[in-house]
């Protein structure tokens, strides 16, 4: 890159540092905040289990104490508080709840009919103004089947038709009438972007983009507008009292919600400005190594941080760079070859992405069926790695499903590991979870037992299924 190409990024960063701290929070104010409330629950002591903490540690014959919705303690021979429910974990395994960083549950629900197809806003290649949460159907039966697979939190994203598809939302996997009742309190939004074939295919006959070079031009144009928006909405020392879009109209002032200049509000640019400011985490659907490298360069040009590349069947080719730049690879175990950009995938992909120091490999689903068995998808990676001479112990592999996705979503300080004070999101497995015969026996969210394989009263059923055969 020519040195002069970095000047705009530096300038944009100075705008951010020299007066946009106040404006930054305005771009991500939430008019639809979470109303999630954890279920009431008493203390629970799971005893004598093999515990994978998600921190890289395995503890045999160990206990996990849940109290007040949190992980209260992990260790051997823990004392149970008065009134605690004791669960015999002998021969069983305990892990943090599984987190799926890439799901379309609720926006592409089951049954998959056109009336429920709410994941892609294919009216423009750049739609950062749309939010996936406004398409989420909480009655999607897929949430319940994912819960039975141990999934306690998930990010729901727009589809990949567009260059910039909109905001994603992180949910707790609980029953609710509204999506706000599922919304993970305080979790940052994600911004969904897409490389390669999908935008070309969708818009090639609609006036473009129809080439990869036009894809990149489209990203750049959008972020140039956003950088200008940031600049024009930053308070200037010479104009400390200037009205901005977040100011309430008073006197002769009138609110204006269009345009990208003069301090007027623009919903598209709110999202992109939030991404540049680091408040909205960027998640990019991208298969090829060369395109991931281009997107990393794009992020440097405009000063945003990529949280994760999704799908990334060629991520193994740039594993060292991903680790060095702190970018996660949210990947399939073995999907490949279904289109040209997926042709060079290998079954050791996740294992190789996981090898460098400071790596962040994630097993994701992108599927209402795959989300039900993410533990088995991870098991396939372990098996293929072993064939290649790479041994991956369970205490490392569990991080692909718990801590690493929490890190990509920006919630790792609150969930993803079994550490004191974190959310009591826990799965009790009948055996080592990385096997074909493994299943979740009990699932806890914020300390409440929300799923029990042996208790039909704790096997949630969507309102949509009530009255249908087999749902009683």
BADREN-802225 format. One record per residue (C-alpha): residue in three letters; x, z, y. Coordinates in steps of 0.5 Angstrom, whole numbers, plus 500, padded with zeros to 3 digits. Example, Ala and Ser with C-alpha at 12.3 -4.5 7.8 and 13.67 -1.06 7.14 Angstrom:
2
ALA525516491/SER527514498/
END
This chain:
472
UNK500500500/UNK503498507/UNK504505511/UNK499502516/UNK494503511/UNK494510511/UNK493511519/UNK486511518/UNK486516513/UNK490521517/UNK486520523/UNK480521519/UNK483528517/UNK485530524/UNK478529526/UNK476534520/UNK481539522/UNK480538529/UNK473540530/UNK469538524/UNK469545521/UNK462546523/UNK459539522/UNK462539515/UNK456545513/UNK451541516/UNK452535512/UNK451539505/UNK445543508/UNK440544502/UNK433543504/UNK431544497/UNK434550495/UNK435553488/UNK429558486/UNK432559479/UNK431566477/UNK435569471/UNK430572465/UNK430579465/UNK434581459/UNK437588456/UNK444589454/UNK446585448/UNK452586443/UNK455581438/UNK459584433/UNK465582428/UNK465574430/UNK470569431/UNK470569439/UNK473563443/UNK473565450/UNK474558453/UNK481561456/UNK485558451/UNK484565447/UNK481566440/UNK480573438/UNK478574430/UNK473580428/UNK471581436/UNK465583440/UNK462580446/UNK457585450/UNK452582455/UNK449586460/UNK445585467/UNK446577465/UNK453577465/UNK459578460/UNK461585461/UNK466585456/UNK470581450/UNK474585445/UNK474589439/UNK470595437/UNK466595443/UNK461601445/UNK454599445/UNK450601451/UNK444605450/UNK438601448/UNK443595446/UNK440589442/UNK446589436/UNK447582433/UNK451581427/UNK456576428/UNK460577421/UNK462570419/UNK460567425/UNK463564432/UNK461565439/UNK463560445/UNK461560452/UNK455555453/UNK456548453/UNK456544459/UNK455537459/UNK458534466/UNK454527465/UNK447527463/UNK441523465/UNK436528462/UNK430528467/UNK431522470/UNK431517464/UNK427522460/UNK424522453/UNK419518451/UNK423512455/UNK418508458/UNK418504464/UNK414509468/UNK420514467/UNK426510469/UNK428513475/UNK435513475/UNK438507478/UNK435505485/UNK437498485/UNK435496492/UNK442496495/UNK449497492/UNK450503496/UNK445508496/UNK448515497/UNK442517501/UNK438518494/UNK439524490/UNK438525482/UNK434531483/UNK428528486/UNK427524480/UNK428530475/UNK422531471/UNK423538468/UNK418537462/UNK423532459/UNK423534452/UNK430532452/UNK432539455/UNK429543449/UNK433539444/UNK440539448/UNK438547448/UNK438547441/UNK445544441/UNK448549445/UNK448546452/UNK446551457/UNK448547464/UNK448540465/UNK450535471/UNK444530472/UNK447524475/UNK444517478/UNK445511473/UNK451506474/UNK448500477/UNK450501484/UNK457502487/UNK455508490/UNK449511486/UNK447517490/UNK448525489/UNK448528482/UNK445535481/UNK447541476/UNK442545473/UNK441551468/UNK438549462/UNK431553462/UNK424552462/UNK421551469/UNK415547473/UNK420544478/UNK427542478/UNK429547484/UNK427552478/UNK433549474/UNK438548480/UNK444552479/UNK445556485/UNK450554489/UNK453549485/UNK456543489/UNK453536489/UNK456531485/UNK457523488/UNK456518483/UNK460512484/UNK461506479/UNK466501478/UNK467494474/UNK462490470/UNK455494472/UNK455493479/UNK457486478/UNK452484473/UNK446488477/UNK448485484/UNK451478482/UNK445474483/UNK442479489/UNK447477494/UNK453481491/UNK458484490/UNK459479484/UNK467480483/UNK471487483/UNK474485489/UNK467485492/UNK466492489/UNK472495492/UNK470492499/UNK464495498/UNK466502497/UNK471501503/UNK466499508/UNK461505506/UNK467510507/UNK469506514/UNK462508516/UNK462515514/UNK469516517/UNK466513524/UNK460518523/UNK465524522/UNK468522528/UNK462521532/UNK459527530/UNK465532531/UNK464536537/UNK469534543/UNK473539547/UNK470535553/UNK463535551/UNK462542548/UNK454542549/UNK453535546/UNK447534542/UNK448532535/UNK443530529/UNK442538527/UNK440540534/UNK433542534/UNK429537539/UNK428541546/UNK425538553/UNK426531553/UNK431530547/UNK428527541/UNK430527534/UNK433520531/UNK434519523/UNK437512523/UNK444509525/UNK451511524/UNK453513531/UNK452517537/UNK451523533/UNK444520530/UNK443523523/UNK444518517/UNK442520510/UNK447515507/UNK453517511/UNK451525510/UNK453524503/UNK459520504/UNK461525510/UNK460531505/UNK465527500/UNK470526505/UNK470533507/UNK470536500/UNK464539499/UNK461534495/UNK465532488/UNK466525487/UNK464523480/UNK466515478/UNK464511472/UNK470507471/UNK473504464/UNK479501465/UNK486504467/UNK487499473/UNK481500476/UNK481508476/UNK488507479/UNK485503484/UNK480508485/UNK485514486/UNK488509491/UNK481509495/UNK481516495/UNK487517498/UNK485512503/UNK479515506/UNK481523504/UNK476524498/UNK478528492/UNK475525485/UNK473530481/UNK472526474/UNK473519472/UNK467518467/UNK467514460/UNK474512462/UNK476509455/UNK483507458/UNK484514461/UNK490515455/UNK494509459/UNK494514465/UNK493521462/UNK500523466/UNK497521473/UNK490524472/UNK493531470/UNK498530476/UNK493529481/UNK488534478/UNK483529476/UNK479530470/UNK477525464/UNK470526462/UNK470521456/UNK466519449/UNK469521443/UNK469514440/UNK464509444/UNK468503445/UNK467495445/UNK460494447/UNK462490453/UNK469487455/UNK471493460/UNK470498454/UNK474493449/UNK481497449/UNK478504447/UNK481508442/UNK479514438/UNK485518440/UNK483517448/UNK481525449/UNK487528445/UNK492524449/UNK488525456/UNK489533454/UNK496533452/UNK500533459/UNK500540463/UNK495541467/UNK490536464/UNK483536464/UNK479533458/UNK472533457/UNK467531452/UNK461528455/UNK454525453/UNK451520457/UNK446520452/UNK439524450/UNK442524443/UNK449525444/UNK448531448/UNK445535442/UNK451535438/UNK457535443/UNK460540439/UNK461535433/UNK463529438/UNK469534440/UNK470535432/UNK471527431/UNK476528437/UNK480533433/UNK480529426/UNK482523429/UNK488527433/UNK490530426/UNK490523423/UNK495521429/UNK499527428/UNK496531433/UNK494538431/UNK488541436/UNK486548435/UNK479550436/UNK481555442/UNK483549446/UNK478544444/UNK472548446/UNK475548453/UNK473540453/UNK466543453/UNK466549457/UNK471551462/UNK473543464/UNK466541465/UNK465547469/UNK472546473/UNK469538474/UNK463541477/UNK466546481/UNK463552478/UNK469555474/UNK469561477/UNK462563475/UNK461560468/UNK465556463/UNK469562460/UNK467569456/UNK470573462/UNK468579465/UNK463578471/UNK461571469/UNK455568467/UNK452571460/UNK452563458/UNK453564450/UNK452560444/UNK452564437/UNK454559432/UNK453559424/UNK460557423/UNK466554426/UNK463549431/UNK467544430/UNK464541424/UNK458537421/UNK455543418/UNK455547424/UNK449549428/UNK447554434/UNK443560431/UNK442563438/UNK443561445/UNK444566451/UNK443564459/UNK445569464/UNK444574458/UNK437572456/UNK436569449/UNK433563450/UNK434560443/UNK434562436/UNK434558430/UNK430563426/UNK425565431/UNK420560433/UNK418564439/UNK424562442/UNK424555441/UNK422552447/UNK417546447/UNK416542453/UNK409542456/UNK409534455/UNK409536447/UNK404541447/UNK398539442/UNK402534439/UNK404534432/UNK410538430/UNK410542437/UNK406548435/
END
